[in-house]
Amino acid sequence: MKKPMIFVAVIMLISGFALSGCLNGYDELELKEIKFVEDFDSLKEVEPNYESGEEVYMYLKVEGFEADDEVVKWSVYVTVRDPDGNVYEGLNRSEQANNSEDIGGDWGLVESIPDFSPPDRGWDEGENEVEIEVIDRVGDKDLIVQETFEVE
């Protein structure tokens, strides 16, 4: 009689552990789309080639945000490095978004358009790196993605 009870208890423990890290079906944030875009309005994809003084716009779509009372809360930070790997002044984990949105459900998808201006001296010529950190403040998850853009 004790063996079946132990078996049921073990199954319950295993199930509880399996579900505890996945409240709304997502263990982590998932990048669905990222691209360099012309501007906020058109969201037309462009090649990541810029002039020294040109502003950079990106579009990203991230899925897997957990909601609290049907509201997701997220932050987006951007760090930009020059071709030598040095962080541009003012672009070390620069806050691009600190938002919340009622999504009418338990989990959600977030779209964001980080944009960043060059420093006063302009972008350095060569391959520059953008690191974008997206944080789910309800689900306590984050996602870091890196892309590069070229300055001629």
C-alpha contacts under 8 A as a table, 3 or more apart, distances in Angstrom:
res1	aa1	res2	aa2	distance
1	M	4	P	6.07
1	M	5	M	7.00
2	K	5	M	5.32
2	K	6	I	6.25
3	K	6	I	5.19
3	K	7	F	6.17
4	P	7	F	4.97
4	P	8	V	6.22
5	M	8	V	5.15
5	M	9	A	6.17
6	I	9	A	5.02
6	I	10	V	6.14
7	F	10	V	5.17
7	F	11	I	6.28
8	V	11	I	5.09
8	V	12	M	6.18
9	A	12	M	5.08
9	A	13	L	6.20
10	V	13	L	5.10
10	V	14	I	6.15
11	I	14	I	5.15
11	I	15	S	6.08
12	M	15	S	5.14
12	M	16	G	6.06
13	L	16	G	5.11
13	L	17	F	6.25
14	I	17	F	5.26
14	I	18	A	6.15
15	S	18	A	5.04
15	S	19	L	6.20
16	G	19	L	5.31
16	G	20	S	5.92
17	F	20	S	5.25
17	F	21	G	7.21
18	A	21	G	6.66
18	A	22	C	7.41
19	L	22	C	5.26
19	L	23	L	6.37
20	S	23	L	6.08
21	G	27	D	6.26
22	C	25	G	5.15
22	C	26	Y	5.51
22	C	27	D	5.13
23	L	26	Y	7.26
23	L	66	E	7.99
24	N	66	E	6.43
24	N	106	D	6.28
24	N	107	W	6.10
25	G	64	G	7.81
26	Y	29	L	7.06
26	Y	64	G	5.32
26	Y	65	F	7.72
26	Y	66	E	7.96
27	D	64	G	7.75
28	E	64	G	6.44
28	E	141	K	6.18
28	E	142	D	7.35
28	E	143	L	7.85
29	L	62	V	6.59
29	L	63	E	5.78
29	L	64	G	4.80
29	L	65	F	6.61
29	L	136	D	7.88
29	L	141	K	6.69
29	L	142	D	6.44
29	L	143	L	6.01
30	E	62	V	5.57
30	E	63	E	5.16
30	E	64	G	6.19
30	E	143	L	7.52
31	L	34	I	7.48
31	L	60	L	7.60
31	L	61	K	6.24
31	L	62	V	4.60
31	L	63	E	6.46
31	L	143	L	7.93
32	K	60	L	7.57
32	K	61	K	5.37
32	K	62	V	5.47
32	K	63	E	6.70
33	E	59	Y	7.67
33	E	60	L	5.39
33	E	61	K	5.03
33	E	62	V	7.14
34	I	58	M	7.14
34	I	59	Y	5.52
34	I	60	L	4.30
34	I	61	K	6.52
35	K	45	E	6.36
35	K	46	V	7.83
35	K	58	M	5.62
35	K	59	Y	5.35
35	K	60	L	6.63
36	F	45	E	5.71
36	F	46	V	5.66
36	F	47	E	6.84
36	F	48	P	6.10
36	F	56	V	7.57
36	F	57	Y	5.89
36	F	58	M	4.29
36	F	59	Y	6.25
37	V	40	F	7.78
37	V	42	S	7.89
37	V	43	L	5.18
37	V	44	K	5.23
37	V	45	E	4.38
37	V	46	V	5.23
37	V	56	V	7.95
37	V	57	Y	5.44
37	V	58	M	5.31
37	V	59	Y	6.46
38	E	42	S	6.76
38	E	43	L	6.03
38	E	44	K	5.49
38	E	45	E	6.32
38	E	46	V	6.01
38	E	57	Y	6.56
39	D	42	S	5.98
39	D	43	L	5.84
39	D	44	K	7.41
39	D	57	Y	5.93
40	F	43	L	5.88
40	F	57	Y	7.40
40	F	113	I	6.99
43	L	59	Y	7.25
48	P	148	T	7.38
48	P	149	F	4.69
48	P	150	E	6.09
49	N	149	F	5.86
49	N	150	E	4.72
49	N	151	V	5.81
49	N	152	E	7.27
50	Y	54	E	6.10
50	Y	56	V	7.78
50	Y	149	F	7.30
50	Y	150	E	6.15
50	Y	151	V	4.91
50	Y	152	E	6.65
51	E	54	E	5.34
51	E	123	W	7.60
51	E	151	V	5.51
51	E	152	E	5.93
52	S	118	P	7.39
52	S	122	G	4.82
52	S	123	W	4.57
52	S	124	D	6.62
52	S	125	E	7.12
52	S	151	V	6.20
52	S	152	E	7.30
53	G	117	S	7.78
53	G	118	P	5.95
53	G	122	G	4.90
53	G	123	W	6.47
54	E	117	S	6.98
54	E	118	P	6.75
54	E	122	G	7.94
55	E	115	D	7.11
55	E	116	F	5.88
55	E	117	S	4.54
55	E	118	P	6.30
56	V	115	D	5.51
56	V	116	F	5.45
56	V	117	S	6.42
57	Y	113	I	6.69
57	Y	114	P	6.03
57	Y	115	D	4.34
57	Y	116	F	6.74
58	M	113	I	5.44
58	M	114	P	5.52
58	M	115	D	6.27
59	Y	111	E	7.35
59	Y	112	S	5.96
59	Y	113	I	4.59
59	Y	114	P	6.74
60	L	111	E	5.73
60	L	112	S	5.48
60	L	113	I	6.45
61	K	109	L	7.06
61	K	110	V	5.76
61	K	111	E	4.45
61	K	112	S	6.57
62	V	109	L	5.74
62	V	110	V	5.35
62	V	111	E	6.47
63	E	108	G	6.17
63	E	109	L	4.28
63	E	110	V	6.33
64	G	107	W	6.25
64	G	108	G	5.85
64	G	109	L	6.32
65	F	72	V	6.38
65	F	107	W	5.31
65	F	108	G	4.98
65	F	109	L	6.39
65	F	110	V	7.62
65	F	136	D	5.80
65	F	138	V	7.60
65	F	139	G	6.53
66	E	72	V	6.17
66	E	106	D	6.15
66	E	107	W	4.49
66	E	108	G	6.50
66	E	136	D	7.22
66	E	138	V	5.92
66	E	139	G	5.04
67	A	70	E	5.01
67	A	71	V	4.82
67	A	72	V	4.49
67	A	73	K	7.48
67	A	103	I	7.93
67	A	105	G	7.10
67	A	106	D	5.03
67	A	107	W	5.26
67	A	108	G	7.15
67	A	138	V	6.29
67	A	139	G	7.44
68	D	71	V	5.19
68	D	72	V	6.53
68	D	106	D	7.27
68	D	138	V	6.60
69	D	105	G	8.00
69	D	106	D	7.66
70	E	102	D	5.71
70	E	103	I	5.62
70	E	104	G	4.99
70	E	105	G	4.82
70	E	106	D	5.58
70	E	107	W	7.57
71	V	100	S	6.50
71	V	101	E	5.37
71	V	102	D	4.28
71	V	103	I	5.81
71	V	104	G	7.32
71	V	105	G	7.79
72	V	100	S	5.45
72	V	101	E	5.48
72	V	102	D	6.54
72	V	103	I	6.99
72	V	107	W	7.43
72	V	108	G	6.91
72	V	136	D	7.58
72	V	137	R	7.81
72	V	138	V	6.67
73	K	98	N	7.58
73	K	99	N	5.71
73	K	100	S	4.16
73	K	101	E	6.64
73	K	136	D	6.15
73	K	137	R	5.37
73	K	138	V	6.08
74	W	97	A	7.47
74	W	98	N	5.84
74	W	99	N	5.47
74	W	100	S	6.28
74	W	134	V	7.10
74	W	135	I	5.40
74	W	136	D	4.78
74	W	137	R	5.40
74	W	138	V	7.82
75	S	95	E	7.48
75	S	96	Q	7.41
75	S	97	A	5.07
75	S	98	N	4.32
75	S	99	N	6.34
75	S	134	V	5.82
75	S	135	I	5.14
75	S	136	D	6.94
75	S	137	R	7.34
76	V	95	E	6.05
76	V	96	Q	5.28
76	V	97	A	4.91
76	V	98	N	6.69
76	V	114	P	7.78
76	V	132	I	6.91
76	V	133	E	5.65
76	V	134	V	4.61
76	V	135	I	6.40
77	Y	93	R	5.07
77	Y	94	S	5.21
77	Y	95	E	4.50
77	Y	96	Q	5.44
77	Y	97	A	7.14
77	Y	132	I	5.71
77	Y	133	E	5.10
77	Y	134	V	6.61
78	V	91	L	6.68
78	V	92	N	6.88
78	V	93	R	4.93
78	V	94	S	5.06
78	V	95	E	6.55
78	V	96	Q	6.80
78	V	114	P	7.65
78	V	130	V	6.86
78	V	131	E	5.69
78	V	132	I	4.66
78	V	133	E	6.43
79	T	87	V	7.01
79	T	88	Y	7.99
79	T	91	L	5.11
79	T	92	N	4.59
79	T	93	R	4.74
79	T	94	S	6.28
79	T	130	V	5.84
79	T	131	E	5.10
79	T	132	I	6.57
80	V	87	V	5.74
80	V	88	Y	6.03
80	V	91	L	5.65
80	V	92	N	6.74
80	V	128	N	7.09
80	V	129	E	5.64
80	V	130	V	4.59
80	V	131	E	6.32
81	R	84	D	7.55
81	R	85	G	5.21
81	R	86	N	5.13
81	R	87	V	4.25
81	R	88	Y	5.80
81	R	128	N	5.72
81	R	129	E	5.11
81	R	130	V	6.56
82	D	85	G	5.28
82	D	86	N	5.41
82	D	87	V	6.32
82	D	88	Y	6.63
82	D	123	W	7.37
82	D	124	D	6.13
82	D	126	G	7.98
82	D	127	E	7.21
82	D	128	N	4.82
82	D	129	E	6.64
83	P	86	N	7.47
83	P	124	D	6.99
83	P	125	E	7.47
83	P	126	G	5.80
83	P	127	E	5.19
83	P	128	N	5.07
83	P	129	E	7.41
85	G	129	E	7.92
87	V	91	L	6.73
87	V	92	N	6.18
88	Y	91	L	5.39
88	Y	92	N	6.92
88	Y	119	P	6.93
89	E	92	N	6.93
89	E	119	P	6.77
90	G	94	S	6.84
90	G	119	P	7.55
91	L	94	S	5.14
95	E	98	N	7.44
96	Q	114	P	5.79
96	Q	115	D	7.51
97	A	112	S	7.90
97	A	114	P	7.80
103	I	106	D	7.97
103	I	107	W	7.73
103	I	108	G	6.57
105	G	108	G	7.32
118	P	121	R	7.52
118	P	122	G	5.04
118	P	123	W	5.56
119	P	122	G	5.15
119	P	123	W	6.81
123	W	151	V	6.84
124	D	128	N	7.63
124	D	151	V	6.76
125	E	150	E	7.40
125	E	151	V	4.80
125	E	152	E	5.53
126	G	150	E	5.52
126	G	151	V	5.15
126	G	152	E	6.48
127	E	148	T	6.37
127	E	149	F	5.78
127	E	150	E	4.58
127	E	151	V	6.46
128	N	148	T	5.50
128	N	149	F	5.38
128	N	150	E	6.12
128	N	151	V	7.39
129	E	146	Q	6.88
129	E	147	E	5.88
129	E	148	T	4.39
129	E	149	F	6.48
130	V	146	Q	5.56
130	V	147	E	5.29
130	V	148	T	5.83
130	V	149	F	7.71
131	E	144	I	6.81
131	E	145	V	5.76
131	E	146	Q	4.47
131	E	147	E	6.65
132	I	144	I	5.61
132	I	145	V	5.35
132	I	146	Q	6.32
133	E	142	D	6.89
133	E	143	L	5.69
133	E	144	I	4.43
133	E	145	V	6.63
134	V	142	D	5.49
134	V	143	L	5.18
134	V	144	I	6.40
135	I	140	D	7.25
135	I	141	K	5.91
135	I	142	D	4.32
135	I	143	L	6.57
136	D	139	G	5.46
136	D	140	D	5.50
136	D	141	K	5.14
136	D	142	D	5.97
137	R	140	D	5.20
137	R	141	K	7.13
